[in-house]
């Protein structure tokens, strides 16, 4: 880890994934949120 705090999107994705893992549904939503958070966390080229 780089020592950075997770973004709000990453926290929301983690919470949604946790709920999905507990059988509360929302697996597609959790996957979508995780993908969005992952894309947002990738540093842009040249930075």
Buried (B, 14 or more C-beta within 10 A) or exposed (E): EEEEEEEEBBEBBBEBBEBBEEEEEEBEBBBEBBEBBEEEEEEEEEE
